[in-house]
Amino acid sequence: MSRRHQRILAYTIRHLYLYKRSLPRLMEILYWPVLDLLVWGFVTVYLSRQEGAVPGFVTFFIGALILWDLLFRSQQGISVSFLEDVWSRNLLNIFVSPLSATEYILSLLFLSTIKLVLTATVMVTLAWLLYAFNIFALGFTLVPLVLNLIVMGWAIGILTTSLILRFGQEAEVLAWGVALLFQPVSAVFYPVEVLPWFLRAIANYIPAAHVFEGMRFVLNTGQFPAREVAAAAALNIVYIALSVFFFYWNFKVVRRKGLLAKVGE
């Protein structure tokens, strides 16, 4: 194992120890996803039993809920982990160590992946036990859809981290709500066609909108949504590259101005 890999692993383990020793932090990973699944899952079951309900309504809604939560948790897996360093006044210590900015970002991505695995395992299991919903019915199509949502979440998380790094405590609120700004135009629970024309134009540039349209296409036709997957992947490549560039630019500005020790004050 190279020294770079050792540093990335060491930083990741440091954060995992925090969750091991803190029940509130562990609940943050599992509590809200499970609560969302319980509340909206039972609401969906009730609505699906009403006369005139859309066939397969439970499948559409619960599948969309699980996939959206993957995006939301991938974003928070980065931004909240970064905030842990801000709140503990540990950023300066980290960046005077041999850990580079690139290794720091890779560590956050690795940590986000671990949290996602935990959250997804719980949600998929509960969806199967409570609602007889098997998300793996999407088959191989599930892989590119999930990957695109995770990458979009990472791009939002890195963008959020950059803004907090640059503007400090005033921007911390973005860690909790910025992903939700994309939900109305992501067509999570409804098709893009129901949106007004100006929101449909915006949705064309949101990777998540293509992912959820692809999910509905698979459930309706059983075919692979090649067009939607390709569009989401192309947009994600652009957005993740821009977010990483934005982080490096802000990191250099903060370091040049000597503001690193003041982040979070």
N, C-alpha and C positions, 0 to 999 in steps of 0.2 A: 504494500500500500504506500503510495507516494505521500509526501508531506502535505501536499494540497488536500488530498483525500482525508488525511488524518485531521487537518484543521476543520474541514467541513463536518466531519463526523463528530468531532469534539464539541463544536458549537451546537449541533443538533441534539446531542446527548444532554448538553447543559440545559436546554429548554425542556427536554423530556423529563428530567429530574424535577423540574418545577411542577409538572402535571402529576408526577408520581406522588409528590408530597402535599398536593393541594386539591382537595375535593371540589371547591368552587371552580377551579380552572378545568377540571375534568368534566364537571357538569356543563360548562360553557360549550364544550364540544358536542355533548349528547343531549342536553336538556331541550334546547330550542328546536333542533330537528325532530326529536321525538314528539314534542308538544305540537308542532305543526302537522305532523303526520296523523296524530290522534284526532285533533280538532277538525282539520279539513278532510281527513279520510272519512270520518263518520258523517260529516255534512254531505259529502259526495255520495255516500251510500244511501242516505235519506233521500236526496234529490233524485237519484237514479231509480228509486222505487215509486216515484210519483208518475201518474198517468201522463203519457206524452213525452217521457224523458228520452233523451238521445241514447240510442244503443251504444254500449261501450263507454258510457260517460265516466264510469269509475276508472276504467283503464286509461283513458286520456288524462284525467285529472291527477290521479295518484302518480302516474308515470312522469307527468310534467313537474309535479311537486318534488319528487325525488331528484330529478335532473337539475331543477333550479337550485335546490339546496346544495348540490355539488358545486355549482358555480359560486354561490354565496360563500360556502365554507372554504373554497380554494382562495378566494379573495381575502377572507378574514384570517386564514391560516398564515398569510404573509403579513398583513397590516397589524394584526393583533400581536403577533410574535415580535414585530418591530417595536410596538408600543411597550411591550414588556421591558425592553432595553431602555426605552425612554423613561419609563416610570421609575426604574431602578437606578437611573443616572449612570448607565453602564456603557453608553455609546462611545464615549471618549476612550474608555479602557479597551473596548473591542478594536477600535481603529488605530490605536497605537501598538496593537499586537501585530504579529505577522499575518493575521487574517486580512486578505485583500477585499475590496468592494465586490469583486466578482465572486469570491468564495462566500462572502456574506449572503449575496443574493441566492446562490446555489443552495446554501444551507437553509434559507427560508423556503425555497421551493421543495426541498426534501422534507422539511418539517410539515409543510402544508400537505404533502402527499400522505404522510403518516396519519395526520388528523382526518384526511378525507377517507382513508381506508376504514378507520374506526367508525366514522359517522355513517358511511355508506353501508357497512356491514349491519349496523343496528337498524337503519331505516329499511333496507331490503328485507331483512328478516321479519321485522314487524309488519311490513306490507304484505308479506306472504302469509303470516300467521293470522292477522286480523281481517284482511280483506281478500285473501286468496289471490293476491296480485303478484305475478312473477315477471319482474322487469326483464329477466333474461329471455323472455319470449320474443324480444326484439332481435335476438340472435347476434350474429357478428356485427350487425349495424350499430349495436350499442357501443362498440369500441370507439369508432371515429366520432360518434355523437358526444360521448363522455369526454374524450380527449379534447375536443374543441371547446366544450364548456369549461374544462379545467384551465386550458390555456387562456381563455378570455378572462377567467377569474384571476389568474396570475397577472395578466396585463393590468387589470384594474387595481390589484393589490400593490404592484410595483409603482404604479402611478400615484396611488394614495400615500405610499411610503415616501415617495419623492416629495410630495407636497408637505407632509408632516416634517420631514427633514429640513425643508427650506423655510417653512413658516412657523414651525414649533407648535405650541399648545393650541393655538387658534385653529389649527387644521385637524386636530385629533378627532373631531366629530365625524370626519369623512370616513374613518375606519369602520364605522358602524352603519352608515347609510348610503355610501356612494354607489354600491352595487344595485341598491333598490331603485336608483334613478333610471337604470336601464330596463327595469322590469316592464313598465307599460309598453315599451316599443320592442320587447323581446318576444311578444306573442306567446307567453308561457301557457296560458289557459284558454286561449282563443286564437283563431287563425289571423294572419296579418290582414286579410281582406276586410275585417270588421273595423280596422283603424281608419281615421280620416286620411285623406290623400297626403297631407303633409307629414303625418306620422308614418305612413307607409313608406314614404321616401326615406325617412330616417332609418326605419327598420331594415331597409336593404343594406345598410352599412353596419348592422349589428350582428355579429356572428351568432349570438344566441337565438335570434329570430330565425335564422336559417336552420339551426339545430332543431328547434321545436317544430318548425314546419316539416322538417325531415322525419321527426318522430311520428307526427300525425300521418304522414305519407306512408310510412312503414306499417302502422297499425291499420290503415284503411286498405292498402293494396298488397302488403307483404313484399314489396319490391325495395331494392336498395336506392336511397335518395341521393344519387351521385351528384346531381347538380347542387343540392343544398349543402352537402358535405364539402364539395370543392369550394363553394363560395365562402363558407365559414372558415375553412382552412386558409384560404388566401387572405381574408381579412385579418385573421389571427396572426399570421406571419408579420403583416404590416404593423399591427398594434403592439405585439410583444416587442418587436424591434424598436418602435418608437418609445415605448415605456422604459425599456432598458437604457436607451440613449438619454431620455429625460432624467432618469435616476443618476446616471454618471455626470450629467451636466450640473444638476443640483448638488451632488456630492462635492464636485470640484469647487463650486461657488461657496458652499458652506465651509469647506476646509480652508479655502483661501481667505475668507473673512474671519476665520477663527470662531465660527458660531457653533461648532460641534458640541462643545461643552454646555452650551446654553439651550440645546434642543429640549423642549419639554418644560422650560421655565416660563 
